[in-house]
Amino acid sequence: GDRARAFIASLRSDSTEPDTNSVYVEAIRLQGEGYAVDAYLLFRFAARHGHGQAALVLGKQADPANRDADIPDSLKDQPEQAYKWYSIAAGKGIDEAAAQLQDLRKRMEHAASNGDERAQRLLLLWD
């Protein structure tokens, strides 16, 4: 996370609002270079500052349906986080996030009908 922290610190040294698109681009670059944790921190920073595409990436990383080998196991299989980030991205007008959210709901409904308590709790957020 040192690369991400240094990048964020450089942004905070300036008194203006951070350019979330620059943060997103740096996250993509770091992810491509194999720095998954640094990329995650930057995606999170950008998403928390309103970047919808970064929120979509975080949703995909947390989604149990995602089988991307480049994502650390600690970030996978978190449907609650997938719900959160997909919802934020969908709220920013990202159509793909709305579709992913709908797919996640279908999968959680199926799991809940099979007795999965975690899925049952998550579905309460939709109601």
Disulfide bonds with the S-S distance in Angstrom:
none
